[in-house]
Amino acid sequence: TELYLEAFDSLVEQDAFELDYNVETGETFLASFDVVQVGDEHSESELVHDISVNTSQKQITVAFRGCTTHADWRTSANPFLSSHTNPVMLEHCEDGDEVKYNCCLSDEPKKVSVHDGFYNYLFRPAQHDQGINKYDTILKSLVSLQKQYPGYHIYITGHSLGGALSTVFSFFAAASGIFRDPITCIPIASPMVGNLSFEEAFKSLEKQGRLRCLRITNHVDIFTQLPDRGALLYASYYWGFPIVITSTAFFFLCCQNHVYRHVGMDLHLYGTSFKIKHAQGSFSTYCWRVMHDWKQHWKRMIQRIMTVPFACCCEKCCFKQDFNRNHGIQEHWKRLHALSNELNHLYLNELYEEKRFSNT
């Protein structure tokens, strides 16, 4: 890290700039920012992140890298959930690291299940820095930067795997109670990261004003539909269609807390339009959740059956689907840029007031 910080010292001395846009005035200007940390000491086996400070917009941003190495792909391919104590239920003592249950939050689930690969990538001991995990390293840096830059807001982002890591990190950081202002999470093309209990705990932090989340997804990006544990039942096709119906119905009926779910709101980008999806989250009624999950499962399955074969077409085929392009960050930037005039009138605070909790 010291090597990279020394290299970036020259940028700091000369000032680094990026193009930024002022929504109120409609003017484009040069925004000053500093890259203060690059965490890639063991980039082949651990997650990679950087932290930057935008002095023009008063933002501290943590960005996680997407899938690049074999370790990244192994992490993403892990379909299993691991159970952990719900951090929203924990109360941190001011005079130490001791924590205890907050009895006032009896409605909160005591356990949440998180994607095992994403969780371990953040919380397993690192190969350097005395075995401190990446989560604690980044959190310590954010606390230090907020003291150095009081009043700056924290943004967490990333693409694909990075989007999933940003979601998990934002959840645990917001639940820690360290930060007074809400943490804003902007995952791009992120897969799902947790179960129903995780979604409920995540939404609890949103209601408390400690966390905001707006996912950005492209239409026909099948990677955002993963991990799909119902897809593990596709093997039952060998025994016939009735077995498929029975097995999927049994899974969604009896294993509701093992179904992966998205969190936050979804800014879903089409070619020339967009839609705010999942504004209210999962249904509160058990029967409605089961029916909705089953419907979504079959909808996704039919979509894959109809679209995946076109990915194998020849390059000249007009029906060929480029799934890598739909998932790529360049395509997200292209669609965001094309919709910039409409999106410039959207504000996250207003979305939360008008859509997220309008009926609660």
N, C-alpha and C positions, 0 to 999 in steps of 0.2 A: 504493500500500500504506500509506503514512504516513497518508493521509486516513482509511482504514478503521481503522487502529490507534488514531488519535486518537479516532474515534467509539466504539471499543470500550473505551477507557480508562475511560469513565464506567461501563461495565458491570463492569469489573474492580474499580473502586473500591467499587461497590455490591454486588458479588458476583453472578454469574450462577448459576442453579440449573436442574437438570433432575431429573425423577423417576428413581430408580434402584432396583434390586432386589437384595437380599442373598440369594444362593442358600443360604447356610449357615443363616441365621436365619429366612428367609422374610418379612423385613420390607421394606416399601417406605419409602424415605427420600429426602430432597432431597440430590442430589449436586452439589457445587460444581465448576464448570468455567469455563475461560477460553478464548475464541477469540483466538488470538495472531497468526494470519495469514490473510488472505483474498487469494487470487491471482486477481483478475478484471480486471486493468488493460485487457486487450484481449479481453473476453469474447466478442465476435462472431467472432474469428478464432483464438483460442487456447483451450486447456483452462482450466477453472476449478476451483480447489481451495480448501480451508481446512484449517487446523491448529488443533486445540483440545487443551487440557490438562485432564484430569479428576483433580483432586487427591484426591477420595475413593477412587477405584479405582486411582490411580497409573497412568494411561494417557495416552499421547500419540497422538492419532488424526489421521490424514490422510484427508480425504474428497474424492473426485473427483465432479464433476457429471456427470450423464448427458446424453443427447442433447437439445439445446435449440435450437441455431443451425444454419444451413445448413452451416457448417464442421464441426460435430459430425456431422451426417448424412453429409457427404461422407467424413469420416474413417472412419465405421463401414461405409460401403458399399464401401470399397476391399477387394477380395477377395484381393489379392496378398500374397505372403510375401517378405520381404527377409532375406538371410543376414547374420549378424553373428558375430564371434568370441565363442565361449562364455566368458562372464565367470568361470565356475567354474574354468576352466583357467588363469586369470590370477592371478599372485601380485603383490600390491602391495608395493612397497618402502616401508620406514618413513621414509626420508629424502627422499622426493620423490614425484612423480607417475608415475615410471617403473614399468612393469609388464613381467612376463616370464611365460613359460609355466611351469607347475608340472608337472615331469616325473613326479611321483608319481601324477598322475591320468591315467594312460594310457588308462583305460577310458572316460573322458569324451569326448563328441563335441567336436571342435575348433570346429565351427560350429553355430549354432542359427538357425532361421528364425522370425521373428516377424512378425505382421500389420503390414504396411508403414504403414498409417494410424495405428495405435496407437503404434508406435515413433516415427514422425516427430512426432506430437503431443507426445511427451515430450522428444525429443532434438533437435529442430530449434531453431536459435537464436531466442530470443524477440525481439519487436519493441522491447523496452525492456531496461533493466538490462545495457547493454553487450553485448547479444546472447547472454547466458547462457541455456542452455536450462532448461526447467521442472524437469527431473529434478535438475540440479545445484542449482537454487534451493531446492527442497524438501529435498534431502539435506543441504544446508548448514544449513538451519533445524532439521532433526531433530538433527544433531550438536550444535548450540548448545543446543537444549532439553534434550538428555540430560545435558549438563554442568550445566545449571541445575536439572534435576530428576533427580538420580541415582537409579537403581533403578526408574524408570518404564518400562513396557513400551510398545512401538510397535505400533499397529494401523493397518492400511491398508484402506480400504473405499470403496465407490462403487456406484452402481446403473447397470445397462446399460453404456453407454460408460464410465461411471465405474468399473464393476466390472472391465472389461477393462484400463483404465489402472492400476487398483490392482494387478492381477495382474502386469503388466509391470514396474511400479515396484518392487513387492516383490521380484521375482526379481533385478533388477539391484542393488537396495540390499542384499539379503542376500548376494549374491555379492561385493560390494565388500569384505567383511571388516571393515567399520568398527564394526559393532554386535556386542557380545558375546552379548546375549540374542537369542532367535529373534524374527523379525518375524512378526506374525500378520496374515494377509490374509483379509478377509471380503468377497469380491465378491458382489454381489446381482444376479441376472438377467444375468449376464455372458455375452457370446458367447465363442467360442474365440479364442485369441490366438496359438497357435504350433503347430509341427509335432512329429513324434516326437522329434527331437533336443532340442527345447525341453522337452518333457515329461520326458525322461530327465535333463536338466540340472536341471530344477526338482525332480525327485524326489531327486536327489543332495543338494541343499541341505536337503531335508526329513530325509534320513537323517543328515546331519551335525548336525541340531538347530539349523540357522540360519534355517529358514523353516517356517511352518505355514500351511495354507490350507484353509478350509472355505467352499465355494461354497453359496449359498442360491438355489434355483430353485423355481419354481412348476410344477406339472403343466400340460400343454398351453400352454406358453410356447415358441412356435416360434423366438423370437429367440435363445434359448440354444442352438439347433441350428446357428446360423450362425457364421462363414461356412461354407457347404457347397460345396466346390469340385466335388464330384460332381454338384451341381445344375447346373453349367455344361453337363453332358452331356444335360440334358433336351431340348436342341434336336434331339438325334438321334431324338426321337420322330417327327419328320417322315419319317424313313426307315424306320420300322417297329420293332416290338418286338425282333427279333433283333439289330438294330444297337445298341439300348439295352443289352441284355445284354452284348454284346461290348465296347462302349465303357466301360461301368462296370467290368466285370471287368478290362479292360486297365489302367484308371486305378489301381485299388486293388492290382493285382498288380505293376505296374511303377513306380508313383509313390508308394510308401508314405511317403516323407519329404516329400511335398507335401500330405498329408492333415492337415487341422486336427484338433487334439485338445484336450480339456479337461485341466486339471491340478488337483491337490489332491483332496479329497473333496467329495461333493455332498450337502447336506442338501436332499432333494427333498420339497417340501410338497404334499400332496394336500388335499382339503377338510377332512377330520377326522383325518388320519393323516400320517405322514412315513416316509421311508426314507433310510438312508445308502447312497448309490450311488457307484460308481467308487472303492471303497475301495482296491483294489489297482492301479488304473491300467490301462494297456494290457497286452496279452499280450506276454510276452517272446519267444515263438516267432513267426517270420515268417509261417508259414502260418496260424496261429490269428489273427494280426492281420488278415490279408487277408480271411479268412472273416468275422471279427467286423465289420470295416468295411463289407463288402459287405452283410451282414445289416442293420446299422444304417442304411445308406443306403436300402435298400428299405423298412425299417420307417418311416423318416421320410417317405419319398416317399408311402407309402400313407396315413400319418397326415395329411399335407397335403392329399392328394386327397380324403380323407373329411371333413376338418374345415374347410378353407378355404372351400368353397362356402357353408357355414352362416354365415360372417362376412358374407355379402352378403344374408342373409335380412332380411326386414322386422323391425322392432322387436318385433312381437307374436309372432314365431315362437319356439316353445319350444326349437328346436334352434340358435338363433343363438348363435355363439361370440363373446365379446368378448375378442379377443386383446390389445387395449390394456389391458384390465382385468387379465388374467392376467400381463401384463408389468409393470404398474404397481407402484410401491413401496407404494401403499396396500393392494393385495391381499396383498403379501408380509407387511406388518405385521399385517393381519387374520388371516392363517393362523398366523403366529408367535404372536400373542396367543391364538388359540384352542387352540394346542398348548403353551402356556407351562408347564403342570403337568408334562407329559412331558419337555419340552426342558430344564427346570430341573435334571434329573438327568443331563444329558449334559455331559461335560467334554472339551475338545479334547485334552488330554494323554492321557486314557484312550482316546479314539477312535484316536489315533495308535498307542498301544501295542497295542490289541486288534484293530484292523481294518487300519490302513494298512500296518504292517510286521509283522503277526503271522506271516506265512509266509516272511519274508525273513531 
